[in-house]
Amino acid sequence: MTTTEKIANAKKRIDELERLIKYWNDSEHDEANIVNFKRNTENKVA
């Protein structure tokens, strides 16, 4: 992998992290939406 490829991959990761940080910051201002999922557990014997 060349230096140019490493830099390009690092920029992609940085961009993804910046988008995640923006999403998390935006979600702190929104009302919390809590979704309760029914948990289905079954005992299965092989």
C-alpha positions in Angstrom: 0.0 0.0 0.0 1.5 3.3 -1.0 1.6 6.4 1.1 -1.0 8.0 -1.0 -3.4 5.1 -0.5 -2.8 5.2 3.3 -3.6 8.9 3.4 -6.8 8.4 1.3 -7.9 5.6 3.7 -7.1 7.7 6.7 -9.2 10.6 5.3 -12.1 8.3 4.7 -12.0 7.1 8.3 -11.7 10.7 9.6 -14.7 11.7 7.5 -16.7 8.8 8.9 -15.8 9.7 12.4 -16.7 13.3 11.9 -20.1 12.2 10.5 -20.6 10.0 13.6 -19.7 12.8 16.0 -22.1 15.2 14.2 -24.8 12.5 14.4 -24.2 12.0 18.1 -24.2 15.7 18.9 -27.4 16.2 16.9 -29.1 13.3 18.7 -28.3 14.8 22.1 -30.6 17.7 21.3 -33.5 15.5 20.1 -35.9 13.8 22.4 -34.8 10.3 23.3 -36.7 7.7 21.4 -36.9 4.4 23.3 -38.0 1.4 21.5 -38.9 -1.8 23.4 -38.4 -4.9 21.4 -40.0 -8.1 22.6 -37.3 -10.6 23.4 -38.1 -14.1 22.1 -36.1 -16.7 23.8 -36.7 -20.4 23.3 -35.0 -23.4 24.7 -33.9 -25.7 21.8 -32.3 -29.0 22.3 -30.1 -30.3 19.5 
